[in-house]
Amino acid sequence: MDNQRNLLLAVVLSGLLILGWDFAMRYFYPDASTAPQVEQVDQLGQGQAPAQPEGSTSQAKHTREGGLTDPALIAEEQKDLDVALAEGKRVKIDAAEVAGSINPIGAMVDDLVLKTHRQTVKKDSGPVRLFSPQGTPAQHFAQFGWIGEGVKLPDQRTVWTASNGPLSEDNPVTLSWANGEGQRFTIKLSVDDHYMITAEQTVANTSGGPIVVQPFALINRTNRTASLDTWNVHSGPIADADGAVQFGPNYDDLVDDGAQPIEGSTDWIGFTDIYWLSALIPQDGQQVDADFRPLGDELFRADAIYQPVTIADGKQVTRTTRLFAGAKESNVLRAYEAQGIDNFGKSIDWGWFEIIAWPIWWLLTHLFKLVGNFGVAIILLTVIVRGAMFPIAQKQFASMAAMRAVQPKMKAIQERYKDDKQKQQQEVMKLYKDEGVNPLAGCLPLLLQIPIFFALYKTLILAIDMRHQPFILWIKDLSAPDPAKILNLFGFLPFDPPGFLGIGVLAVLLGITMWATFRLNPTAMDPVQQQIFQFMPWVLMFVMAPFAAGLLIYWVTSNLLTLAQQSYLYSKHPQLRAATEKQKADQAMVAARDKAREDKSKG
């Protein structure tokens, strides 16, 4: 009866774990769009709120990659893009990795796509769009300008004169505008061979007297397109100040608390998604007032405002701001970091396990170059990790064998000192020392696996190198969950099972291989522990189902290697196999005896 009660308790706790995890994630990390909106007015560019098309939902559904998900908004975005990009004399952008255009009205970089990254796994899906013009549902743009008093300054409606485009690596573009009062404003834009646009903002004063102005740069975006912000991966405002990266505030925090300044010396500021980043890098040696602020209607802004500068008659002053707008490719970010942008590589939120995650990323990418398939690279990585840990596993099994050998002596000590627990513990520890046994040695491989596993998890969901990388057959994206879900008959039924119910082929393989490894291990004597080990593989099957397919491939491969490794080590330690088999036989006999007694009592 006690065993049945324990079994029922184990089942209930497992169910609560599965359901509770999904509920907790939805409760503690809701969409930012559910929060109330506020209005914010200041001197900088406001950013027109995108219209809400008929038939759209008011609540944005944020996904792992980000982007619009409402069909009505997607259709409205395409229609608005067609109109917005056809208006005015836009200056084309055509560089190695970015394309788009500059809006000469308001001096905005508001049309940008990434040439080397597709929207979906389909090869004809088109490039990822990062920037969209003001007023579109996916509004996201950068703007450069000036604020000040007593001077006629360019604003949102100013029509700038542009030099010949397109903007490319060897062809900078200059926007110019004269206010008719003796001041001439120019913005010289240049682009490198990755994702960095440099803006040189110059004011030349010939008015006959001094003027005071403040150059600024800003990024304006809607959070409708933001990727999912979760407990372990930040998506939203990001900045680096005083040598430390600040992941936050979140969009919800800005809505609740209003504008939040960045304390200290700001090295860069912007918005991050899981794979994309838009950030402003102020000129070295120049202090800026930087902040994040909500604008209402799901719009947010990052500001970098330089200190006031006095420009005497006949003089000019230039401030240079860099704009990164592109993919968070680790090699590219670290190259910019080497050029002096502090902590730029840490815009990828590796977390506490960066010291392990980055080497894993490095090894994975090099294995990929060797074999040409990231799934195979993950399998090879698993083999390397398990191979490196094999000496530890040998010590683990040797310790297990030694523990089995001293079991009779331990039982004798327990019987001899059953009324003196302190003395019993002292004698057991002395026995361990005399016999050279370490009871914790069996835990070491597991403890080492945990940070490696979590680091690989972070690598698979953060490293854009794994995005849209196929493996074999139905697995087209190793960074996404297994699409072959059993409950919808592998896609034949027209619905997508939610969260933990999305059990795929890889999750089932995970459960089976983990069950097999538990079966091969010496079983626990305590009935409750036995039941926990019986259910643990199937609980993990549900918990791990929504995780990246590449992570499940790693774990399944690791389980298979563990089975092979255990079989080999059992052959090297026959006394351990004999003791294990005897233990299982004894437990089976005890279970049969208990069942017979229970049946007899019922009869």
N, C-alpha and C positions, 0 to 999 in steps of 0.2 A: 504493500500500500504506500509506504514512504517513497519507494522508487517511482511509482506512478505519479505521486504528487510532485516529485522533483522533475519528472519528465514533463508534466504539464506546465510547471513553472518555467522550465527552459524554453518551451515552445512559446509561451506568452511573452517572456522577455525578448526572445528573438523577433517576434512580431512587432513589439513596441520599438525595438531598435530600428527596424526597417521603416516603419511608418513614421516614427519620431524624427528620424534624420530628414526625411523629405519635408515634413511639416516645419521643422525648425528652420531649414534653409529658406522656405517661403515666408516664414514669419519674421525672421530677423533680417532678411535681405530682400524686402519687397522692391518693386520697381520704383524708381525715383519719381516717376510721373504721377504717382498716386498722391504725392504731397501737394499742399496748397501752393498756389503761385503768388508772387509778389511783383510789384513794379519798382523799378529803380531808374532814376533820371540823373544824368550828369552831363559833363561837357563832351565826353567822347562819343564816338559813333554808336547809335542806339541799336540798330539791327531790327528791321521790321519783323514782326511776328508772323510765322508761316500761317497761311489760312488753313482752316480745318475743312477739308473737302466733305461733301455730302456722302454719307455711307461709311465714313471712317469711325474708328473707335477712339474715345478720348484717352484711353490708357495705353501707353506704349508697351509692347511686349519686348523686353530686352533679351537678346540671345548671346551665345558665347562669342560670336564674331562681331556682333553689332550690325547696324544698318536698319533700314525700315522693314517692318514686317507686316504692317497693315496694307492689304491689297489696294484700298482706296488711296492711301498716301503714296504708295509706289506709283500708281497711275498718275496722281497729281504731280509728283516729283518729275516724272518724265515729260509731262505736258509743260510744266513751268520751266524746265531746263531748255526745252526747244524754243520757248519764247525768250527767256533771259539771254541765252547764248547767241541769239540772232540779233539782238538789239545792240546799238552803239558800235563804235569802231574798236572792238576788242583786240588786244595784242596777244598773239598766239604764244604758247609755251611749248617748245618741242626739244626736250633734253633727253639724255640717255635713259632715265628711269621715270621721268614725269612728263606729262603732257597736259594741255588745257589752255587757259587764257587769263589775261589780266583785264579787269574792268577799269577803263580810264575814268569812269564816273565814280568819284570817291576814292580812287587809288586803292582798289581792293584786289588781292589775289583770292579769287573766289571760285575758280574752276580748275580742279586739279584731279587727274587720275594717275594711277600707278601702273606703268606699262608692264612691269614684270610680275604682277600679281592678279590672278583672276578672281572674279566674284564668287564663283562656285567651282566644284570639281569638273564641271563640263568645260571642255576646251574652247567652246564658242561663247562662253558666258560674258566675255568682255572684261576690261580691266576694272580693278577696284576704284570706286570714286571716293576720294577723301574730302574734297572741298566742293560745296555747292553754293550758288549765289544767294544773296540776301532775299528773304521772302519765300524761298522754296521749303518744302517740308523737311528736307535734309540739310538745312542752312548750316554752313560751316565755312568760315573765311578768315583771312587776315587783312588788317588794314594798317596803314602808316600815315601819321599826320602830326599836327601841332596843336597845342592849346595855349592860350595866353589872353591878356587884356590889352586893349588899346591898339590892336593890330588886326587888320583884315586877314583872316586865316582861311585856308581851304577847308571844306567840310564834306558831308555826305553827298551833296549835290554838285560839287565842283567837277567840271569837265577838264581833265588834264590833257595836255598835248604829249603824244608818245612818239619816240623815235621809232625807226623801222624795226619790226620784229622779224622772225619770232625770237623770243628769249631762248637762248641755248647756251651751251658751255662756252662757246667762243664768240657769242654775240649778246652783250648786255643791252638792256633797254632802259631808257631814261624818260621818266614822266616829268613834265615841267608845267608851271603855272605862275603867272605874275598877277599880283593883286591890284596893280594900277596905282599904288601908293608908295612905290620905291622898294618893294620886297619881291624877290623872286625865289620860288620854292621848287626844288627838284628832288626826285627820288630815283636814284640809279639802282636798277635791279640786275643781279647776276645770279647764275645758277651753276652748281658743280655737277659732277657726273653721277651723283646719287640723289639726295633729297633736300639739299640745303640751298635756300635762296637767301641772298644777302641784299639788304636794303640800305643804301647810303642816303640819309636825309640831310639835305643842305638848304640853308637859308642864306641868301645874299642880300645885304641891306644897303641901299643907296638912297635912303629917304632924307638924309641931311641930319638925322639924329639917331640916338640909340633906341633899340627895341629889346623887349624881353619876351622870350617864347620858351615853351617846353615841348620838345619832340616826344612822341609816344608811338607805341606799337601795341596792337591788341589782336586777340583771337576771339572770335564770336562763334558760338556753336549751339545747336539744339542737343538736348540729351535724348531725344527720340531715337537717335542713331547710336547711342552709346552701347558698348558691349556690357555684358552682365557683370555687376560688381558683387563679389562674393567675399566670404570670410577669409579666403586664402589668396585671392587674386584681385588687386585693386583696379578699378576702372573709373576714371573721372579726373578731377583736378590733380595736378602733380607739379612739384617745383623742387629746385635745389637751392638751398640757402645756407650760408656759413658752412659749406662742406658736407651737408647732410641732405639726403633726398626726403621730401615730405610727401607721403602718399595720402593725399587728402587736402582739404576737406572733401567729403562726399557731396553729391548734388543735393541730397536731402538736407545736409547741414547748412548749405548755402541758402536754401529756401527757408529754413527755420530761423537762421541767425543773421542773414543778410551778408553784406560784403565782409570778406575776411582778408586782412592784409598779410603779406609775407614778412615775417620778422627777420631782420638781419640782411646781409648782403646777398642779393638774388643773382645766382648764376644762370638760371633758366626757369621758365614758367610756361605751363600750357595744360593740355588735356591728353590723357592717355586712354586708349582702349587696349584690349589684350594684345592685338597685333599692330596697332597703328599709333602714331604719336604726332601731335602738332604742338610745337614749342617755340617760344621766343628766347633768343640768347642775346642779352644786352651787350653793348660794347664793353670790352675789358677796361677796368679802371674807372668806369662811370657808374655812379650810384643811381639806382632807379627806385621809385615807389611802385611796388608790385602788389597786386591783389587779385582775388577772384570775387565775382559778384553775380547775383541772379538778376536777370532783366525782366522776368515774368514770361508767361506763356512758354515754359520749358526752354528758355534761352539763358545761356550763361556766357560769361566773358572773363578772359584773363588779360590783365593790363600790365604794361611796363612803361612807366612814365618817367622820363629823365628829369633831372633837376633843372630849374630855370636857368637859362643862359642869356647873358646880355651880349647883343651884337652891335658893335659901334658902327657908325656910318662908314661905308667903304669896306666893310669886313664881311666875312661869311663864316658860318659854323656848320660842321658836319657831325652827325651821330650815326653810327653804323650798328644795325641790328640784324642778326641772322634769324631766319625762319626755317625750322626743320618741319617738313610736312611729308611723312612717308612711313615706310614699314620699319618695325623695330627689329632690324637684322643685327644680330649681336656683333658681327665683324665690323659692320658700318658704324654702329654706335661707339664701339671701342676705338675705332680709327679717329672719330671726331673727339673722343675723350683724350686721345694722345695729342690732338692738336690744341688742347687747352680747355675743352668744355668739361667742367668738373662733374664727375659721377654720371656722365651721360649714358654709359652702359648699364647703370643701375635703374634706368627708366623701365627696364624689364624687371618685374617684381619677383626676383628669385627667392626672396625671403631668407629665413635663417639658414637654409641649407645651400646657400650660394656657393660655399667652398666645395661642395660635392656636386651641385647641379651643373656648374659651369664646366668642370672636367668631363662630366657625363655628356653634356652637349658637344664638347670638343671631340670626344671619342666617337660619339654617334655620327657626327657629320663627316669625320674622316673614314669611318667604316662605310658610310654611304657612298663616298667618293670611290671607295675600293670595289663595292659590290653593285652599286647602282639601284638598290632597293632598300628603303628605310625599314621595312618589316624584317628583311634578312639582317640588316644592321642591328636591329633590336635583339634578334636572336643571338647574333655573334656577341653583342654586348653582354647578354645574359651568361653566355658560356665563359666569357672573360671574367665576369664578376664571380661566378661560381668557382671557376678555376683558381682565382686568387684566394678564395675563402676555403679551398679544399684542405690545406694544412690545419686550419682551425676546426673544420669538420672532423678530421681525423682525431684531433685531441678531444673533441666532444664525445666521439664514440668510445675512445679509450677510457674517458672519464666515466661514461655510462657503464662500460664493462667492469671497471673497478668498483663502481657503486653497487653493481649486482653482486660482485664477489664479497663485499663486506656486509651485505644484507643480514646474513645470520649473526654476525658479531653485533650489528646494530640492534637486532631484536633481543639479543642476550642482555645488552646494556639497558635497554628499555625495561626489560623484565626485572633486572637486578635493582634498578633505581626508580621504579615506577612511583614511589612515594616521595622522591626527591628530584623535582624537575630541574633544578639548578645543577645538581651534580650530574644528572643524566645528560644535560646539554654539554657540560664540561667534558665528560667522557666521550661523547660523540665527536666533539671537535678534536679531541686528542686522537681518536681513531682515524679521523680524516687526515690529520697531520702525519701519523705513523705510517699509514697506508699510501700516502701521497695522492689522496683523492680530493678533487675540487668540485663540490656539488653545484657550483654556479657555472661550470664550464659548458654545460649543455645549453645555457641561455645566451652565450656569447654570439653564436652565428645569427640568432634572431635579432639581437640588439644591433648588430652591424647591418643587417638587412633593412631595418626600418628606415634609417636616414637615406640609404641608397634608393629604396623604393620610393620614398617621398620626393627625393630629388629628381628621380626619373619622371614621376608624376608631374612635377612642376615643369620639367623640360618639355614634356609632350604637350602640355596645354599652353605654354608660353612661347616656345621657340617657333618662329614662323617658318623655319626650315622644314618642320614636320607638317605644316599646313597643306592640305590637299595631296599628301603623299600616299600613293596606293601601296598595297601589299600584294595580295593575290585574290582572284575570284571576286567576291562581293565587297571586299574591303577596299574602298576607294579613297578613304581619308583616315590615316592612322591617328590623327589628333581628335577625331570625332568618335562618338559611341558606335558600337557595332550596329549596323543598320538591319541585319538579319534577325528580326525579333520574332520570337515563336508565337506570341499571342495574336499577331496579325498575319500569321502564316507567311512570314518572311516577305511581307509587303503586298501579298495578294488581296488582303482585306483593307478597305479604304480608311484606316485610322492608325494613329501612332500611339502605342501604349505609353502612359505617363511614367516618368521617373523610374522607380525601382521595379515597376512591372514590365519594363522593356527588356526582358531577358533575351539575350541573343546567344548565338552558338558559342561565342568565346566565353561568355559567363557560365554556360553549362559545362564547358570543358574545364574552366577554372574550378567549379565545384567538384567535378569528378576527380580531377588530379589531386586536389587538396584532400579529398576523402581518402584517396589511395595512399597518400603520404602519411596521414594519420593512422591508417590501418597498419602500415608497415612499422610505425613507431611502437615502442613498448607502451601499453595502455595503462591508464591511471587506475589505481586500486579503488579510489573513491567512486561510488556509483554516480554521484552528481557530476564529477569531472568527466566520467565516461560519456554521460549524456551530453554535456557541453561540447565535447570533442566530436560527438556524432552529428550534432546540429550545426556546428560552426562552419563547415564548408558550404552548407546550403544557405546559411545566413549571409555569408560573404558573397555568394553568388548573386543574391538580390542587391546587396549594398554596392557591389562593384559594377553591376550591369550598366549604369549610366556613364561610367568612366571611359576615357579614351581607349579605342581599340588597341593602340600600341602598348598601353599599360597592361591590358589583359594578356596580350601576347607575351610580354615579359614575364608575367606571373605564371602563366601556363607553362612556358618553357622552363622557368625556374623550378616548378613542381616536377616536371618530367626529369630534369637533371638531378633533383633531390632523390627521386625514386631510384635512378640509376646509381647515384652515389651511395645511397643507403644499402642497396643490394650488394655493391662492391665491398663496403665497409663491414657488412654483416659477414661476408665471406672471410674477411681478415680477422673478425672477432667472433668465432663460432660460439664461444661461451655466452655472448650476448644474445645471439639468435636463439640458442637453446633455452636461455633464461626467459626470453620473451615468449617463446612458444609455450613453455611450461606455465608462465603466468597467464597467458590467454586460456590455456586448458583449465587451469585452476578456477579462473573467473567463470568460464562456461559451466564448470561443474557446480560452483556455488550458485550461479543463476538458475540452473536446472533444479537444484535442491530447493531453493527458495520458492520457485514456481510450483514444485510438487507439494510443498507444505501449504502454500496458498490455496491450491486446488483442493487439497485434503480438508482444509478448514472450511472451505465453501461447501464441500460435499457433505 
